[in-house]
Amino acid sequence: MSDEPRIRPENEENPKTAASAPSPGGGALLESPEAAVERLARELSDLNERHLRLAAEYDNFRKRTTRERTELWGSAQADLVARLVDALDDLARFAHVDPAAINAKTLRDGVEMVERKLWKELEAARVERVDKVGVPFDPAVHEAVTTSPTTDPARDHTVGAVLQPGYRLGERLLRPARVQVLVVQGDPS
C-alpha cells in the first residue's frame, strides 16, 4: 500500500472524509492538511535517520579498511624482516670476528654467503635487480649519470655501464639504476 494520497472519484465515498467538500478537480482529498503535514514530517524524520545511519556505516567502513590496510602493511613488513634476520645475524657474526683469526678468502666466502642468502629472500619477495648492460636506455628504470661516446649506431642510447644498480619490487621501481649511456659521436654515415 502506498503512502501517497489518492484521489477518489466523485461517486466513491470515503468514510474518513465523507463530510469534506469536493475539490475543484472533481474528487475529494483523502487526508486533511494537518494529517499530510504530520505524515510528511514522519517521512522526513525516517529519511533523516536513514541518512545518518548510512553516513555512520560508511564512516565505520572507511575506518575499518584503513585499519586493515595498516595491519596488512605491518604484517608484510614483519614478514620481510623475518626473512632477512638470518642473513643479518650472519653479517653480525662476520662483523665481530677477530681480523687476526681469519684470512681474506674466508672473509670473502662469508660475505658472498650472506649476499646469496639475502638475495634468496629478496627474490622470494619479488625484488629484482636492474643492472643489465647493453639494453636500451629507459628513463622509467634508468637514471643517466654520464654519457660515453660510441661509433656503433646500433649501440646508440644503450646502457654502457651500470654505476649503481636499481631495484624493482614486482612492477614498482624502488630505485632507478644509475647508468652510463652510450651516444653516437660524429657522422653516423
Short mmCIF file of the C-alpha atoms (twelve columns), coordinates in Angstrom:
data_MODEL
# 
_entry.id   MODEL 
# 
loop_
_atom_site.group_PDB 
_atom_site.id 
_atom_site.type_symbol 
_atom_site.label_atom_id 
_atom_site.label_alt_id 
_atom_site.label_comp_id 
_atom_site.label_asym_id 
_atom_site.label_seq_id 
_atom_site.Cartn_x 
_atom_site.Cartn_y 
_atom_site.Cartn_z 
_atom_site.pdbx_PDB_model_num 
ATOM 1   C CA . MET A 1   0.000   0.000   0.000   1 
ATOM 2   C CA . SER A 2   1.398   3.402   -0.983  1 
ATOM 3   C CA . ASP A 3   1.717   6.354   1.438   1 
ATOM 4   C CA . GLU A 4   0.868   8.811   -1.327  1 
ATOM 5   C CA . PRO A 5   -2.572  10.488  -1.195  1 
ATOM 6   C CA . ARG A 6   -5.089  9.031   -3.596  1 
ATOM 7   C CA . ILE A 7   -7.852  10.945  -5.308  1 
ATOM 8   C CA . ARG A 8   -11.178 9.115   -5.222  1 
ATOM 9   C CA . PRO A 9   -13.732 9.501   -7.960  1 
ATOM 10  C CA . GLU A 10  -16.681 11.709  -7.074  1 
ATOM 11  C CA . ASN A 11  -19.126 8.857   -6.887  1 
ATOM 12  C CA . GLU A 12  -16.949 6.844   -4.392  1 
ATOM 13  C CA . GLU A 13  -17.418 7.816   -0.783  1 
ATOM 14  C CA . ASN A 14  -14.565 7.838   1.724   1 
ATOM 15  C CA . PRO A 15  -15.693 7.055   5.262   1 
ATOM 16  C CA . LYS A 16  -12.934 9.233   6.805   1 
ATOM 17  C CA . THR A 17  -13.710 12.323  4.757   1 
ATOM 18  C CA . ALA A 18  -17.365 11.912  3.917   1 
ATOM 19  C CA . ALA A 19  -18.064 15.383  5.281   1 
ATOM 20  C CA . SER A 20  -15.285 17.129  3.348   1 
ATOM 21  C CA . ALA A 21  -16.098 19.243  0.350   1 
ATOM 22  C CA . PRO A 22  -15.204 18.005  -3.120  1 
ATOM 23  C CA . SER A 23  -12.095 19.512  -4.667  1 
ATOM 24  C CA . PRO A 24  -12.373 21.762  -7.731  1 
ATOM 25  C CA . GLY A 25  -10.889 18.972  -9.878  1 
ATOM 26  C CA . GLY A 26  -13.818 16.739  -9.240  1 
ATOM 27  C CA . GLY A 27  -12.514 14.444  -6.448  1 
ATOM 28  C CA . ALA A 28  -12.276 14.648  -2.677  1 
ATOM 29  C CA . LEU A 29  -8.890  14.773  -0.815  1 
ATOM 30  C CA . LEU A 30  -8.063  11.635  1.099   1 
ATOM 31  C CA . GLU A 31  -6.402  13.347  4.068   1 
ATOM 32  C CA . SER A 32  -6.601  16.648  5.812   1 
ATOM 33  C CA . PRO A 33  -3.713  19.140  5.535   1 
ATOM 34  C CA . GLU A 34  -2.781  18.545  9.188   1 
ATOM 35  C CA . ALA A 35  -2.574  14.797  8.581   1 
ATOM 36  C CA . ALA A 36  -0.483  15.372  5.432   1 
ATOM 37  C CA . VAL A 37  1.951   17.601  7.357   1 
ATOM 38  C CA . GLU A 38  2.186   15.002  10.107  1 
ATOM 39  C CA . ARG A 39  2.796   12.199  7.579   1 
ATOM 40  C CA . LEU A 40  5.432   14.211  5.709   1 
ATOM 41  C CA . ALA A 41  7.179   15.102  8.984   1 
ATOM 42  C CA . ARG A 42  7.373   11.361  9.824   1 
ATOM 43  C CA . GLU A 43  8.724   10.577  6.361   1 
ATOM 44  C CA . LEU A 44  11.334  13.338  6.702   1 
ATOM 45  C CA . SER A 45  12.346  12.031  10.107  1 
ATOM 46  C CA . ASP A 46  12.646  8.487   8.723   1 
ATOM 47  C CA . LEU A 47  14.762  9.685   5.791   1 
ATOM 48  C CA . ASN A 48  16.999  11.714  8.110   1 
ATOM 49  C CA . GLU A 49  17.541  8.664   10.337  1 
ATOM 50  C CA . ARG A 50  18.314  6.537   7.279   1 
ATOM 51  C CA . HIS A 51  20.793  9.130   6.006   1 
ATOM 52  C CA . LEU A 52  22.545  9.327   9.397   1 
ATOM 53  C CA . ARG A 53  22.705  5.521   9.617   1 
ATOM 54  C CA . LEU A 54  24.226  5.261   6.118   1 
ATOM 55  C CA . ALA A 55  26.744  8.013   6.914   1 
ATOM 56  C CA . ALA A 56  27.746  6.203   10.113  1 
ATOM 57  C CA . GLU A 57  28.061  2.872   8.257   1 
ATOM 58  C CA . TYR A 58  30.265  4.489   5.605   1 
ATOM 59  C CA . ASP A 59  32.445  6.123   8.266   1 
ATOM 60  C CA . ASN A 60  32.848  2.771   10.047  1 
ATOM 61  C CA . PHE A 61  33.692  1.086   6.704   1 
ATOM 62  C CA . ARG A 62  36.323  3.735   5.938   1 
ATOM 63  C CA . LYS A 63  37.912  3.395   9.407   1 
ATOM 64  C CA . ARG A 64  37.868  -0.415  9.184   1 
ATOM 65  C CA . THR A 65  39.530  -0.505  5.754   1 
ATOM 66  C CA . THR A 66  42.172  1.998   6.886   1 
ATOM 67  C CA . ARG A 67  42.888  -0.139  9.961   1 
ATOM 68  C CA . GLU A 68  43.004  -3.342  7.874   1 
ATOM 69  C CA . ARG A 69  45.332  -1.726  5.327   1 
ATOM 70  C CA . THR A 70  47.662  -0.583  8.132   1 
ATOM 71  C CA . GLU A 71  47.642  -4.046  9.708   1 
ATOM 72  C CA . LEU A 72  48.324  -5.677  6.327   1 
ATOM 73  C CA . TRP A 73  51.253  -3.323  5.648   1 
ATOM 74  C CA . GLY A 74  52.693  -4.021  9.104   1 
ATOM 75  C CA . SER A 75  52.296  -7.752  8.557   1 
ATOM 76  C CA . ALA A 76  54.060  -7.559  5.177   1 
ATOM 77  C CA . GLN A 77  56.935  -5.601  6.688   1 
ATOM 78  C CA . ALA A 78  57.249  -8.080  9.558   1 
ATOM 79  C CA . ASP A 79  57.275  -10.975 7.087   1 
ATOM 80  C CA . LEU A 80  60.093  -9.403  5.059   1 
ATOM 81  C CA . VAL A 81  62.165  -8.612  8.149   1 
ATOM 82  C CA . ALA A 82  61.651  -12.159 9.440   1 
ATOM 83  C CA . ARG A 83  63.058  -13.440 6.134   1 
ATOM 84  C CA . LEU A 84  66.139  -11.226 6.447   1 
ATOM 85  C CA . VAL A 85  67.129  -11.731 10.095  1 
ATOM 86  C CA . ASP A 86  69.129  -14.917 9.455   1 
ATOM 87  C CA . ALA A 87  71.298  -13.124 6.913   1 
ATOM 88  C CA . LEU A 88  71.634  -10.154 9.261   1 
ATOM 89  C CA . ASP A 89  72.752  -12.493 12.054  1 
ATOM 90  C CA . ASP A 90  75.401  -13.973 9.743   1 
ATOM 91  C CA . LEU A 91  76.566  -10.487 8.829   1 
ATOM 92  C CA . ALA A 92  76.790  -9.527  12.515  1 
ATOM 93  C CA . ARG A 93  78.931  -12.622 13.191  1 
ATOM 94  C CA . PHE A 94  81.361  -11.552 10.454  1 
ATOM 95  C CA . ALA A 95  81.475  -8.009  11.779  1 
ATOM 96  C CA . HIS A 96  82.620  -9.249  15.201  1 
ATOM 97  C CA . VAL A 97  85.252  -11.748 14.067  1 
ATOM 98  C CA . ASP A 98  88.822  -11.067 15.147  1 
ATOM 99  C CA . PRO A 99  90.659  -9.945  11.962  1 
ATOM 100 C CA . ALA A 100 93.794  -11.801 13.072  1 
ATOM 101 C CA . ALA A 101 91.879  -15.087 13.251  1 
ATOM 102 C CA . ILE A 102 90.522  -15.014 9.701   1 
ATOM 103 C CA . ASN A 103 92.079  -14.838 6.254   1 
ATOM 104 C CA . ALA A 104 90.809  -12.790 3.300   1 
ATOM 105 C CA . LYS A 105 89.394  -15.788 1.418   1 
ATOM 106 C CA . THR A 106 87.307  -16.927 4.392   1 
ATOM 107 C CA . LEU A 107 86.012  -13.404 4.873   1 
ATOM 108 C CA . ARG A 108 85.126  -13.107 1.189   1 
ATOM 109 C CA . ASP A 109 83.385  -16.511 1.180   1 
ATOM 110 C CA . GLY A 110 81.363  -15.491 4.246   1 
ATOM 111 C CA . VAL A 111 80.265  -12.180 2.702   1 
ATOM 112 C CA . GLU A 112 79.272  -13.961 -0.531  1 
ATOM 113 C CA . MET A 113 77.248  -16.452 1.502   1 
ATOM 114 C CA . VAL A 114 75.399  -13.621 3.252   1 
ATOM 115 C CA . GLU A 115 74.750  -11.913 -0.087  1 
ATOM 116 C CA . ARG A 116 73.359  -15.142 -1.581  1 
ATOM 117 C CA . LYS A 117 71.149  -15.619 1.467   1 
ATOM 118 C CA . LEU A 118 69.864  -12.035 1.238   1 
ATOM 119 C CA . TRP A 119 69.149  -12.347 -2.477  1 
ATOM 120 C CA . LYS A 120 67.355  -15.647 -1.990  1 
ATOM 121 C CA . GLU A 121 64.932  -13.964 0.414   1 
ATOM 122 C CA . LEU A 122 64.619  -10.768 -1.641  1 
ATOM 123 C CA . GLU A 123 63.837  -12.753 -4.790  1 
ATOM 124 C CA . ALA A 124 61.204  -14.703 -2.853  1 
ATOM 125 C CA . ALA A 125 59.684  -11.288 -2.024  1 
ATOM 126 C CA . ARG A 126 59.764  -10.471 -5.811  1 
ATOM 127 C CA . VAL A 127 62.640  -7.966  -5.596  1 
ATOM 128 C CA . GLU A 128 64.768  -7.888  -8.716  1 
ATOM 129 C CA . ARG A 129 67.922  -6.032  -9.605  1 
ATOM 130 C CA . VAL A 130 68.010  -3.605  -12.552 1 
ATOM 131 C CA . ASP A 131 71.622  -3.838  -13.739 1 
ATOM 132 C CA . LYS A 132 71.791  -5.056  -17.343 1 
ATOM 133 C CA . VAL A 133 74.380  -3.582  -19.697 1 
ATOM 134 C CA . GLY A 134 73.679  -3.262  -23.434 1 
ATOM 135 C CA . VAL A 135 69.914  -2.758  -23.073 1 
ATOM 136 C CA . PRO A 136 68.226  0.359   -24.494 1 
ATOM 137 C CA . PHE A 137 68.244  3.293   -22.092 1 
ATOM 138 C CA . ASP A 138 64.804  3.548   -20.442 1 
ATOM 139 C CA . PRO A 139 64.201  6.659   -18.308 1 
ATOM 140 C CA . ALA A 140 61.479  4.745   -16.464 1 
ATOM 141 C CA . VAL A 141 64.104  2.443   -14.886 1 
ATOM 142 C CA . HIS A 142 67.445  4.170   -15.546 1 
ATOM 143 C CA . GLU A 143 68.970  7.431   -14.369 1 
ATOM 144 C CA . ALA A 144 71.600  8.719   -16.797 1 
ATOM 145 C CA . VAL A 145 74.589  9.879   -14.764 1 
ATOM 146 C CA . THR A 146 77.033  10.274  -17.639 1 
ATOM 147 C CA . THR A 147 77.400  9.598   -21.339 1 
ATOM 148 C CA . SER A 148 80.142  7.893   -23.250 1 
ATOM 149 C CA . PRO A 149 80.878  8.113   -26.991 1 
ATOM 150 C CA . THR A 150 80.408  5.160   -29.310 1 
ATOM 151 C CA . THR A 151 80.911  4.771   -33.047 1 
ATOM 152 C CA . ASP A 152 78.435  1.905   -33.387 1 
ATOM 153 C CA . PRO A 153 74.972  3.275   -34.333 1 
ATOM 154 C CA . ALA A 154 73.348  0.055   -33.052 1 
ATOM 155 C CA . ARG A 155 74.575  0.899   -29.529 1 
ATOM 156 C CA . ASP A 156 73.278  4.498   -29.602 1 
ATOM 157 C CA . HIS A 157 71.293  5.300   -26.438 1 
ATOM 158 C CA . THR A 158 72.041  1.985   -24.770 1 
ATOM 159 C CA . VAL A 159 73.381  1.327   -21.283 1 
ATOM 160 C CA . GLY A 160 77.190  1.160   -21.466 1 
ATOM 161 C CA . ALA A 161 77.837  0.621   -17.749 1 
ATOM 162 C CA . VAL A 162 75.837  0.359   -14.538 1 
ATOM 163 C CA . LEU A 163 77.341  2.621   -11.907 1 
ATOM 164 C CA . GLN A 164 74.774  1.732   -9.231  1 
ATOM 165 C CA . PRO A 165 72.139  -0.995  -9.660  1 
ATOM 166 C CA . GLY A 166 68.468  -0.234  -9.372  1 
ATOM 167 C CA . TYR A 167 65.799  -2.336  -7.732  1 
ATOM 168 C CA . ARG A 168 62.240  -3.241  -8.567  1 
ATOM 169 C CA . LEU A 169 59.559  -4.857  -6.403  1 
ATOM 170 C CA . GLY A 170 57.179  -6.531  -8.817  1 
ATOM 171 C CA . GLU A 171 56.256  -3.745  -11.243 1 
ATOM 172 C CA . ARG A 172 57.144  -0.956  -8.782  1 
ATOM 173 C CA . LEU A 173 60.539  0.698   -9.189  1 
ATOM 174 C CA . LEU A 174 62.225  1.111   -5.814  1 
ATOM 175 C CA . ARG A 175 65.332  2.855   -7.144  1 
ATOM 176 C CA . PRO A 176 66.414  3.562   -10.718 1 
ATOM 177 C CA . ALA A 177 69.717  2.168   -11.918 1 
ATOM 178 C CA . ARG A 178 72.359  4.884   -12.305 1 
ATOM 179 C CA . VAL A 179 73.959  4.264   -15.651 1 
ATOM 180 C CA . GLN A 180 76.360  5.481   -18.285 1 
ATOM 181 C CA . VAL A 181 74.582  5.932   -21.634 1 
ATOM 182 C CA . LEU A 182 76.357  5.345   -24.947 1 
ATOM 183 C CA . VAL A 183 75.836  8.078   -27.564 1 
ATOM 184 C CA . VAL A 184 76.978  8.020   -31.196 1 
ATOM 185 C CA . GLN A 185 79.597  10.685  -31.850 1 
ATOM 186 C CA . GLY A 186 80.391  12.232  -35.184 1 
ATOM 187 C CA . ASP A 187 78.857  11.396  -38.573 1 
ATOM 188 C CA . PRO A 188 76.991  8.055   -38.387 1 
ATOM 189 C CA . SER A 189 77.206  7.508   -42.199 1 
# 
